[in-house]
Amino acid sequence: MCLLQPLRHSCFFHLFWLYFSRLVSVLVVSGSRVSSGQLASVVVSSRSYADFTPEATFDIKKVDLHRLEEGPPLTSTLTREDGLKYYRTMQTIRRMELKADQLYKQKIIRGFCHLYDGQVRASLEACAVGIEGGITLSDHLITAYRAHGYTLTRGGTVREIMAELTGRREGIAKGKGGSMHMYTKNFYGGNGIVGAQVPLGAGVALACKYLGTDQLCVSLYGDGAANQGQIFETYNMASLWKLPIIFICENNQYGMGTSVERASASTEYYKRGDFIPGLRVDGMDVLCVREATKFAADHCRSGKGPILMELQTYRYHGHSMSDPGVSYRTREEIQEVRSKSDPISMLKDRMLSNNMASVEELKEIDIEVRKEIEDAAQFATTDPEPPLDDLCSHIYANEKSFEVRGATPWTKLTSHS
């Protein structure tokens, strides 16, 4: 013990010297005093990565299976790097949607506006981040009209999304798509027709198989769309042709103002593919969603054909901005789910309890996210609207002049005698 004591003191002195040196460098560069809060920030930011647990393994909820002998693992390993990335993305989606809610109520966003957090307030954030963690950006994805979160995870920026919501020139669809129609590479947007994205997704999967790539398509729909006939037709073709597609039903328990029990004779959506294997997954847990998606992706890539996933979630808000969301259920029900199953809180608690991050570090991420959202919102309210001349552009790939029955739009009519 006596031999170790000098070493322990020397290590402590070394760490102290590193912190002190960093503080001095900040003072020298800035040429000003620092407050106690700034000093704390310097010390926290100086913590070595070695101070944190680089990765940890967590138990996750067992997945219900249909026509499968085995399913995803019951544990999931999370690295510190992925944990911080997931936390930032989930917080960004949440804050972005809350800002969109505010802008809509201020009548800056017009028309339809179906929020991703409005549908499930954070739990679909776990769906989006978990799904992306189980596939790659070279894979394809198509969803319904709640597309803001997936537009972000597929490579869009907060600035582009917010500008699109307000119909501005620098929006991700040049201000022409609005809330329901956003697109990025390998992302075929939100689709306004209920369930119509499912056969479109099967077409994308058919292209993947035809071209001989190792890619797959994820096709998402809600419990409200699960009774659409076109979905069952798509199940049939996808199974016959063994298409590499993951059908995902985001079951948030309510279709508009109707509970799933009142709308569906069978609420076991993961079995609704009948001959297609299915998984019922805890959609509130980002790690559970990630592991299930990895399992489903491996199934598709191995040539076994389609697979169906039901992600069990819950929407805290109404179906849309016009729905208060409390006329067909109680506030107590909503609060209970929110207090016990918030996915961001779950991830945060896991990381903090396993020394994978510090409270200060996560707070710093929160501050950065809020600033990014505010900056994007400011841009989205000041960026010019697209000019009228652009209305007929981006219709054809070669951008030829657009004519209607021999008439060229936007030219002034001249009077004839």
KAWO-V529402 format. One record per backbone hydrogen bond with DSSP energy under -1.0 kcal/mol. NH is the residue of the N-H (numbers start at 1). CO is the residue of the C=O. If there is no record, write none. Layout:
nh=NH co=CO
nh=NH co=CO
This chain:
nh=5 co=1
nh=8 co=4
nh=9 co=5
nh=10 co=6
nh=11 co=7
nh=12 co=8
nh=13 co=9
nh=14 co=10
nh=15 co=11
nh=16 co=12
nh=17 co=13
nh=18 co=14
nh=19 co=15
nh=20 co=16
nh=21 co=17
nh=22 co=18
nh=23 co=19
nh=24 co=20
nh=25 co=21
nh=26 co=22
nh=27 co=23
nh=28 co=24
nh=29 co=25
nh=30 co=26
nh=31 co=27
nh=39 co=35
nh=40 co=36
nh=41 co=37
nh=42 co=38
nh=43 co=39
nh=44 co=40
nh=45 co=41
nh=46 co=42
nh=47 co=44
nh=51 co=48
nh=52 co=49
nh=53 co=355
nh=56 co=78
nh=58 co=76
nh=60 co=74
nh=64 co=280
nh=66 co=278
nh=76 co=58
nh=78 co=56
nh=80 co=54
nh=83 co=79
nh=84 co=80
nh=85 co=81
nh=86 co=82
nh=87 co=83
nh=88 co=84
nh=89 co=85
nh=90 co=86
nh=91 co=87
nh=92 co=88
nh=93 co=89
nh=94 co=90
nh=95 co=91
nh=96 co=92
nh=97 co=93
nh=98 co=94
nh=99 co=95
nh=100 co=96
nh=101 co=97
nh=102 co=98
nh=103 co=99
nh=104 co=100
nh=105 co=101
nh=106 co=102
nh=107 co=104
nh=108 co=103
nh=109 co=103
nh=119 co=115
nh=120 co=116
nh=121 co=117
nh=123 co=120
nh=126 co=122
nh=127 co=123
nh=128 co=124
nh=129 co=125
nh=130 co=126
nh=131 co=127
nh=132 co=128
nh=133 co=129
nh=134 co=131
nh=139 co=136
nh=140 co=216
nh=141 co=186
nh=142 co=218
nh=143 co=189
nh=147 co=145
nh=151 co=147
nh=152 co=148
nh=153 co=149
nh=154 co=150
nh=155 co=152
nh=156 co=151
nh=161 co=157
nh=162 co=158
nh=163 co=159
nh=164 co=160
nh=165 co=161
nh=166 co=162
nh=167 co=164
nh=168 co=163
nh=169 co=384
nh=171 co=168
nh=172 co=160
nh=174 co=171
nh=176 co=173
nh=184 co=187
nh=187 co=184
nh=188 co=141
nh=196 co=193
nh=198 co=195
nh=200 co=196
nh=201 co=197
nh=202 co=198
nh=203 co=199
nh=204 co=200
nh=205 co=201
nh=206 co=202
nh=207 co=203
nh=208 co=204
nh=209 co=205
nh=210 co=206
nh=211 co=207
nh=213 co=208
nh=217 co=244
nh=218 co=140
nh=219 co=246
nh=220 co=142
nh=221 co=248
nh=223 co=250
nh=228 co=225
nh=232 co=228
nh=233 co=229
nh=234 co=230
nh=235 co=231
nh=236 co=232
nh=237 co=233
nh=238 co=234
nh=239 co=235
nh=240 co=236
nh=241 co=237
nh=243 co=238
nh=245 co=243
nh=246 co=217
nh=247 co=307
nh=248 co=219
nh=249 co=309
nh=250 co=221
nh=251 co=249
nh=251 co=311
nh=255 co=258
nh=258 co=255
nh=260 co=253
nh=264 co=260
nh=269 co=267
nh=271 co=268
nh=272 co=269
nh=274 co=271
nh=275 co=273
nh=278 co=66
nh=279 co=308
nh=280 co=64
nh=281 co=310
nh=283 co=281
nh=283 co=312
nh=285 co=282
nh=289 co=285
nh=290 co=286
nh=291 co=287
nh=292 co=288
nh=293 co=289
nh=294 co=290
nh=295 co=291
nh=296 co=292
nh=297 co=293
nh=298 co=294
nh=299 co=295
nh=300 co=296
nh=301 co=297
nh=302 co=298
nh=303 co=300
nh=304 co=299
nh=307 co=245
nh=308 co=277
nh=309 co=247
nh=310 co=279
nh=311 co=249
nh=312 co=281
nh=313 co=251
nh=315 co=252
nh=323 co=320
nh=334 co=330
nh=335 co=331
nh=336 co=332
nh=337 co=333
nh=338 co=334
nh=339 co=335
nh=340 co=336
nh=341 co=337
nh=346 co=342
nh=347 co=343
nh=348 co=344
nh=349 co=345
nh=350 co=346
nh=351 co=347
nh=352 co=348
nh=353 co=349
nh=355 co=352
nh=356 co=351
nh=362 co=358
nh=363 co=359
nh=364 co=360
nh=365 co=361
nh=366 co=362
nh=367 co=363
nh=368 co=364
nh=369 co=365
nh=370 co=366
nh=371 co=367
nh=372 co=368
nh=373 co=369
nh=374 co=370
nh=375 co=371
nh=376 co=372
nh=377 co=373
nh=378 co=374
nh=379 co=375
nh=380 co=376
nh=382 co=379
nh=383 co=379
nh=390 co=387
nh=391 co=388
nh=393 co=390
nh=399 co=396
nh=404 co=407
nh=407 co=404
nh=411 co=408
